[in-house]
Amino acid sequence: MNKQLLLKIVPHAVALALFVILASAYFSPVWKGYELRQGDIDHWRGMSKEIADYRLLNEQEPLWTNSMFGGMPAYQISTEHSSNLLRPVMLVFRLGLPGPVGTLFLAMLGFYIFALCLRINPWLSIAGAVAFGFSTINILYLGAGHTAKVSAIALMPPVLGGLILAFRGKALLGASIFMLFLGLQITANHLQMTYYLAILCGAVGLSEIIRLMVGGSFKTAIQSSALLAVGAIVAVLPAMSNLLTTAEYGKYTTRGESELTITPEGEEREESDKVGLDGSYILDYNFARGEQWSLLIPNAKGGESAAIGSNKEAMGKVNRQFKENIAQQNQYWGAQRFTGGAFYFGAITMLLFALGLIFVKDSLKWPFLVLTLMALALCVKDMSGVNQFFINSFPLYNKFRDSKMILVIIQVMAPAMALLFVQQMIRGELFTSNKKIVFGGMAAVLAIVIIVSVKPEITGSLLTTEEVAQFESFADQAGTDSAQIAMIEDYQEALITARKSIFTSDASRTLLFAFLGISVAVLAFLKVIKELPAGLLLLVLLTADLWSVNQRYLNSEKQKNTYASYVKKDDKLIPYKPSTSDQYILAMQEPETPDFAEKKKNLREAMDSEGAYEGVKNKELLDEIAAFGALNLSTDYRVLNLNNPFNDAATSYYHKSVGGYHGAKLKRYQEVIDFYIQSEIRTIIDSLTNRNPLPALENAPVLNMLNTKYVLYNPEAPALENPFAQGNAWFVREVIPVATANEEILALATIDPTMQAVVRESQQTAFNITEPADTAASIRLQEYGTNLLRYVSNSYSKGAVVFSEIYYSEGWICRIDGKEVETACVNYILRGANVPSGEHTIEWSFEPKVWTTGKTVSLAGSLLLLALLLFTGFHEIREQRRS
């Protein structure tokens, strides 16, 4: 092999090997048969259990599920987009590494490609990749189970790298890199991260166009822009089966527009809710003012939600009189309701980033500076100013909650600018004639950290807003009692002392790493070291810095021979074990379920043949899981869990739930929850204290029309059976037409759903009564499927039937004896149709056209993208041979 070629390959081979080693070492228990304890993955398994079972048995994609919120499309729960050929490409880039190991490897690899696109030395690029990969955002969200989010973050840097490369001399290659990784990033399926990526690329792209135009390179600007535009269009195509369904579904979710102009309390609004989320909901997990310092000092606001008592150093500074009370206080004093840890990008990274924004000779620093200031302003929990403008006026911004996540833009930019700064220092490109300017800048940055370390009050109050109000309330209650007032003040001071200790201890740590990082920069500036040793030194320091902070939040330590952050495979694959309540429902329903034994056997065999629970040793538990799955795929009633029902995925694991766990439920269903279901639940809970829930169940018309057959109130007690559940479908005797959505939802408080139904006037032709009602008419569910429901009806006269299924206009088709009929939305959320007299077979089939269209476009787009990549590859090889 050519020696020169070998020298080029070595750093890349070292990079790949090192990324695998570091990712594997950090998540080492994964290689010992353990899995990360990820709450959101547990929730996902709960909400997608019916979908997974249906897929196992039927070998087709279930596009609808009744497991949550009465029923909803499966698009944003668990849909396999097999026509998107970039999905197997993603596995290649992950090297087939398991779970979090593969995702962390992908993050480091993605940034490494970005740095190479910036023409940063490979050895320095390795250090930057580790800084990006081990930013606490990635580790925290992997620990929580937000795998899609971290994968989308991991793929942001190479997208930006391809864009920059396209504007800087490699238009075709850069546009192809941009296209490939943008396609993968969209495929990762976290639209919020794609949205922030669009902001990042838009700002940098505009800056590059301006740079080229000012320099007179009009042709290059136009050519590069055109290639990138084509690349962006092609990159979107493979994910169209997901994007089109999501776009269609989004209009009907809580992120869409409501027709209501009234509140559950009966208050009038001048107009219906605007499209998007409420501002307070968007900012719920944003920072307090000054919490931005946590990017540099992890414990700038206490780091994670935990008791101060666990911090021995801080407790050592507390007045003995108050130690017991202070130990129970939260060591986190930011504005988030709860946090698992700080967003920390590394002391070295952030300080070199700051110096890079000042000294680096590259026009990139201007969009980076603007975006940094914007992100730091938007991550704060403050509805005024910048946040108010973005939430109310900036396109699509109010579609996403937890808007502090815009800080991922800084996560991408900071290591890149830091590396450019170090590289330009090494190459003597920064103020070589005046070293005082550079040294002065370094000293100033260190001085700021020193000042903050000594005076943490500079970053804001050491008490939360709620604590300040609480102390003021205590003072008011004390009145003129000087002894009581003095005690309150001493207690407040003790809490501040503990918090100050937490801050200053971590600030001292940051100062140490900052000094070491700047020392490397000084050695580079004085030409004592070159790229290789500089890269190695930074790699060691960055790894030590970020690794140690991440260990606070997710580590491989054991407590009493049990991992704190990992679980055995059995517990991961089956996160919710059947309770006494669940088993009671199974025992009650099994005798009533036709062919139950055969269905259970078929599902159990499918579980084994597909390896769905590979590694689970408890065969009895697997048999039980198969039994519940068979029951769920054969019956159609709902279960209400009184314990936090609308933030619950455990019920959905075994049953069809009235509640659920999902960030994008149907808006009409949420409105019915707000107007009726919540109050009916409270009444049932109150009735349980009197041990007489039957009157409350009888007077819960909305829950009854949702066919809520069982109520879970204590997991260790049998479920409460509801004799008033109305069943799967029923004929009504009266149809009440209304003109507006307000009238429609209010009518639910006045009708008797067993005999009456409300419908909008615009849909009255599809749902009405024109003949005397047959009081002996019957209808029953003959066959249940997620995508197909079959009923048999019998009546002497034409009648209006209410189906206890959630109405969704985009895809559900009703056929009577094979002939398609009109349908209507009745009782605000249910389906309705007119049924002729006589005996009939009625089928509801979910056939969304958008799914078929999306699959076709995805496949064609995937093939086009891969063909363009092949063309670019051949072109680059040919150009290399020519040169």
NORVEN-V571237 format. One record per residue. OMEGA is omega in whole degrees, -180 to 180 (999 if undefined). D_FIRST is the distance of its C-alpha to the first C-alpha in Angstrom with 1 decimal. Layout:
BEGIN
OMEGA:D_FIRST  OMEGA:D_FIRST
END
This chain:
BEGIN
178:0.0  -176:3.8  -180:6.2  177:8.6  179:7.3  180:6.8  178:10.3  -176:11.6  -173:10.9  -178:12.4  180:15.9  178:16.1  178:15.2  -180:17.7  -179:20.2  -179:20.2  -178:20.6  179:23.2  178:25.1  -178:25.4  -178:26.6  179:29.1  180:30.5  -180:30.8  -178:32.5  -180:34.9  -173:36.0  180:35.7  178:38.9  -179:37.3  180:35.2  177:38.5  179:40.3  178:41.9  177:41.9  174:42.7  -173:46.4  -177:46.3  -177:49.7  175:48.7  175:46.8  178:50.0  -179:51.9  179:49.5  178:49.9  -175:53.7  -176:53.9  -175:51.6  179:53.0  180:55.1  -178:52.3  180:50.0  179:52.7  180:53.6  179:50.0  -174:49.8  -170:53.0  179:52.8  173:49.1  -172:49.8  175:49.5  -176:52.5  179:53.0  174:56.1  176:57.1  -174:60.5  -177:59.2  173:59.7  178:62.3  -178:64.2  -179:61.4  175:58.6  -179:55.6  -170:52.5  -176:50.2  177:49.5  -180:49.8  177:47.5  180:46.6  -178:43.5  -175:42.1  180:40.2  176:40.1  -175:37.8  176:34.3  180:32.7  175:34.0  176:31.3  177:28.7  179:30.2  178:29.6  180:25.9  176:25.7  -178:27.6  -180:25.2  -179:28.4  -174:29.5  169:33.3  -175:35.9  178:35.7  180:32.4  -179:30.8  178:32.9  176:32.1  -179:28.3  179:28.8  180:30.7  179:28.0  -179:25.3  179:27.6  179:28.3  178:24.7  177:24.1  -179:27.3  178:26.3  176:23.0  177:25.3  -179:27.4  174:24.4  -180:25.0  -176:22.4  -178:20.5  174:21.9  -179:25.3  179:24.8  180:24.3  179:27.7  179:29.3  178:28.2  178:29.8  179:32.9  -176:33.2  -177:32.6  169:35.0  -171:37.7  176:40.8  -177:41.4  -177:38.6  -180:39.7  -176:43.3  171:43.0  178:40.7  180:43.4  -180:46.1  179:44.3  -174:43.6  180:40.2  -180:40.3  -178:41.1  177:38.2  179:35.8  176:37.2  -178:36.9  -175:33.2  178:32.4  -177:34.4  -179:31.8  175:29.1  179:31.9  179:33.0  178:29.5  179:29.1  -179:32.6  180:31.9  180:28.6  179:30.5  -174:33.0  169:30.5  -179:28.7  -172:26.8  -176:29.8  -180:28.3  180:25.4  180:27.7  179:30.5  176:28.2  178:27.2  -178:30.9  -178:32.0  -174:29.8  173:30.6  176:34.2  178:34.5  -179:33.2  177:35.4  178:38.5  178:37.6  170:37.8  167:41.5  -170:42.8  178:44.5  179:45.7  176:42.1  178:41.4  179:44.5  176:43.4  178:40.0  177:41.9  -179:43.8  -178:40.7  179:38.9  -179:42.2  -179:42.8  179:39.3  178:39.2  178:42.6  -180:41.6  178:38.5  178:40.7  180:43.3  -179:40.7  180:39.5  179:43.1  179:44.3  178:41.5  -179:42.5  -177:39.4  -177:41.6  179:39.3  -180:36.3  -179:38.6  -179:40.1  -179:36.9  180:35.1  -179:38.2  179:38.6  179:35.1  178:35.6  177:39.0  179:37.6  180:34.9  180:37.6  -179:39.8  -178:37.2  -179:36.1  -170:39.6  -178:40.1  -177:38.2  -174:40.5  178:43.7  177:45.1  -175:45.2  -179:46.1  179:49.0  179:50.6  -180:50.3  179:51.8  -178:54.7  -176:55.3  -179:55.1  -175:58.3  -177:60.3  178:59.0  176:60.1  179:57.8  -175:59.9  177:63.3  175:66.6  -175:69.8  173:71.9  178:73.9  178:75.4  177:74.3  180:75.1  179:77.7  -179:79.5  179:78.7  170:78.2  -178:75.2  179:75.6  -179:72.5  179:70.1  174:67.0  178:64.3  178:61.0  -178:58.6  177:59.0  -176:61.7  -180:60.7  178:61.7  179:59.5  -173:56.5  -172:56.9  -178:57.9  179:54.8  -174:54.2  164:54.3  176:57.4  -178:57.5  -179:55.5  176:53.3  178:50.4  180:50.1  174:48.5  -177:45.2  -180:45.3  -172:47.7  -177:47.5  179:51.1  173:52.5  176:54.8  174:54.5  -176:51.2  177:52.2  -179:55.5  180:56.7  178:59.8  -178:60.1  179:61.3  180:57.7  -175:56.9  -178:58.5  180:57.8  -180:59.6  179:62.4  -180:63.0  -173:64.1  176:66.6  -176:70.3  -178:71.4  -174:74.1  -173:71.7  -176:68.8  -179:69.6  -179:69.7  -180:66.8  -178:64.6  180:65.1  -180:64.2  178:60.9  176:58.4  -180:57.0  174:59.2  -174:57.3  -179:58.5  179:56.5  178:58.6  176:56.0  177:52.5  -180:50.0  -177:48.4  168:47.6  -175:45.1  -178:43.1  176:40.0  180:39.7  -179:41.6  -179:38.6  -174:37.3  -180:40.7  176:41.6  175:38.4  179:39.0  178:42.4  178:41.3  178:38.6  180:41.4  -167:43.3  -173:40.8  177:37.6  179:37.4  -177:36.4  177:38.9  -174:37.6  -178:39.9  174:43.0  178:42.5  180:41.1  -180:44.3  -179:46.6  179:45.0  180:45.2  179:48.9  -179:49.6  -180:47.9  178:49.7  -174:53.0  -177:52.5  -176:51.5  177:55.1  -179:58.0  -174:60.2  -179:61.6  173:62.7  -174:60.8  -180:57.2  -180:57.2  179:60.4  -176:59.0  -178:55.7  -175:57.5  -170:60.3  -175:58.7  -174:54.9  172:53.7  -175:52.8  -177:52.6  175:55.5  -172:53.8  175:51.9  -180:53.3  -173:51.8  173:51.0  179:49.6  175:46.4  176:45.9  176:44.5  176:41.1  177:40.8  178:40.8  179:38.4  -172:35.8  -171:36.8  180:37.3  -179:33.8  180:32.4  177:35.0  180:34.7  177:31.0  179:31.7  -179:34.4  -178:32.3  179:29.4  174:32.0  -179:33.6  -176:30.5  175:29.9  -177:33.5  -175:34.5  171:37.6  -178:40.9  -179:39.5  -178:42.9  -177:44.9  -177:43.5  -179:46.8  -179:46.3  -179:43.1  178:44.6  178:47.8  178:46.0  -179:44.3  -179:47.6  179:49.5  178:47.2  -179:47.6  179:51.3  180:51.6  -180:50.1  -179:52.4  180:55.4  179:54.6  -178:54.2  -176:57.6  -178:59.3  179:58.0  179:61.0  -177:59.3  -180:57.1  -178:60.3  176:62.8  175:62.0  175:64.1  178:63.6  180:66.0  -180:67.6  177:68.1  179:69.8  -180:72.2  179:72.8  177:73.8  178:76.0  178:77.7  -180:78.3  179:79.8  -180:82.1  -179:83.3  179:84.0  -178:86.4  180:88.2  -174:87.4  -180:85.9  180:84.7  180:82.9  -180:81.3  179:80.1  179:78.6  -180:76.7  179:75.4  179:74.4  178:72.5  180:70.8  178:69.8  178:68.5  179:66.2  179:65.0  179:64.4  -179:62.2  180:60.2  178:59.9  178:58.6  -178:55.9  -173:54.9  178:54.9  180:53.1  178:50.1  177:50.4  177:50.1  179:46.8  -180:45.6  179:46.7  -179:44.7  177:41.4  179:42.2  -180:42.7  179:39.4  180:37.6  176:39.3  176:38.6  179:34.8  179:35.6  178:37.7  178:35.1  -179:32.7  179:35.5  178:36.2  176:32.5  -180:32.5  177:29.4  -175:26.4  -176:24.7  179:22.9  178:26.0  178:28.2  -179:26.3  179:26.4  179:30.1  179:31.0  -179:29.2  -177:31.3  -180:34.5  179:34.1  -180:33.4  -179:36.4  -174:38.6  179:38.0  -176:37.5  178:40.9  179:42.7  180:41.4  176:42.5  -171:46.0  -179:45.9  -176:43.6  -179:42.7  -179:42.1  178:45.3  174:47.9  -176:51.6  178:53.6  178:50.6  178:49.9  179:47.1  -173:48.6  -177:45.9  178:45.0  176:46.9  -175:46.6  178:45.3  -177:48.9  179:50.1  -176:47.2  177:47.6  -173:51.4  -178:52.2  178:55.9  -177:58.0  180:61.1  175:64.2  179:67.8  -180:68.4  -178:65.5  177:66.7  179:70.3  178:69.2  -179:67.3  -179:70.4  -173:72.7  -175:70.5  -179:69.3  -177:72.6  -175:72.9  -179:69.4  175:69.5  -176:67.1  -176:65.7  -179:64.7  179:62.8  177:60.9  -180:60.0  -179:58.8  180:56.6  179:55.0  179:54.5  178:52.7  178:50.6  -179:49.6  -175:48.4  180:46.6  180:44.7  -176:43.9  -179:45.6  -179:46.6  -179:44.0  177:44.4  -174:48.1  -177:50.1  -176:53.6  178:54.6  178:58.1  178:56.8  177:54.6  -180:57.7  178:59.5  178:56.8  179:57.0  179:60.8  179:60.7  179:58.1  178:60.3  -177:63.3  -179:61.5  -179:60.4  -175:64.0  -178:66.2  172:66.6  -177:68.5  -178:67.5  178:67.5  174:68.3  -176:67.1  -179:69.4  177:66.9  -170:64.9  -174:64.6  172:62.7  -168:59.8  177:59.4  -177:56.9  180:58.2  -179:61.1  -180:58.8  -177:56.8  -172:59.9  171:62.2  -168:62.7  170:63.4  179:65.8  -179:63.4  -178:59.7  179:56.7  -177:55.1  -177:54.7  177:55.6  179:58.6  -174:61.0  -179:63.2  178:66.4  178:65.9  179:65.3  176:68.5  174:70.4  -176:69.1  -175:70.4  -170:73.7  -169:74.6  179:72.3  -178:72.0  177:75.8  178:76.3  179:73.8  179:75.8  179:79.0  179:77.6  179:76.4  -177:79.8  -180:81.5  178:79.6  178:81.4  179:84.7  178:83.3  -175:84.4  -174:81.5  178:83.0  180:84.9  178:81.7  179:79.7  -179:82.5  175:82.5  -171:78.7  -178:78.8  177:75.2  -179:73.7  179:75.9  173:75.0  178:71.4  178:72.4  -171:71.7  -178:72.8  177:71.8  178:71.7  -180:69.7  179:71.4  -175:70.5  -179:67.4  179:69.5  177:72.4  178:72.9  178:72.1  -179:75.1  -177:75.9  -178:77.1  -176:80.0  176:80.1  -169:76.6  179:77.3  -175:74.9  -179:72.3  -180:74.6  173:78.3  175:80.9  -176:82.5  -178:86.1  176:85.7  -177:83.1  179:83.4  177:81.8  -174:80.8  -172:79.7  177:77.1  178:74.4  180:76.6  -177:79.4  -177:77.1  179:75.8  -179:79.2  179:80.8  179:78.9  -173:81.3  -177:84.3  169:83.6  -173:83.8  179:80.5  -177:82.0  -176:84.3  176:83.2  179:80.0  -178:79.2  176:77.3  -179:76.7  -178:79.1  -178:76.2  -173:75.3  179:78.8  -179:78.7  -175:76.0  -180:77.9  178:81.6  -179:84.7  -180:87.1  177:89.0  -176:90.8  176:88.3  -176:88.3  180:88.7  -179:87.7  -179:84.4  174:81.4  180:77.6  177:75.1  -178:71.3  -178:70.5  180:66.6  171:64.2  -178:60.6  -179:58.5  -177:58.3  176:61.6  -179:65.0  180:67.9  173:71.5  -178:74.8  178:77.9  180:81.6  179:84.3  -178:87.6  175:86.8  -177:83.9  177:82.5  -176:79.9  172:77.4  177:75.3  -179:72.1  179:70.9  -176:67.4  -179:65.7  174:66.0  -169:62.9  -172:63.5  172:60.0  -179:59.5  -180:62.3  178:64.4  177:67.7  176:69.0  -175:72.4  176:72.6  -178:69.4  -178:70.8  -180:69.2  176:71.7  177:71.9  -178:71.1  170:72.0  -179:71.1  -179:74.0  174:75.0  -176:72.3  -174:69.3  180:70.2  177:70.2  178:73.3  173:74.4  -179:77.7  -179:78.2  176:80.8  179:83.6  179:83.2  -177:80.3  171:76.8  -177:73.2  -180:71.4  170:67.6  -177:65.5  180:62.0  -176:59.2  -178:57.5  180:55.9  -177:54.9  179:52.5  180:50.4  179:50.2  -179:49.4  179:46.8  180:45.0  180:44.9  -180:43.6  -179:41.0  179:39.5  180:39.6  178:38.1  -179:35.3  178:34.3  -180:34.6  -179:32.4  178:29.6  178:30.0  177:29.8  177:26.6  178:25.0  179:26.3  179:24.9  179:21.4  180:21.6  -179:23.1  178:20.4  180:17.6  179:19.8  178:20.4  180:16.8  179:16.4  -177:19.7  999:18.8
END
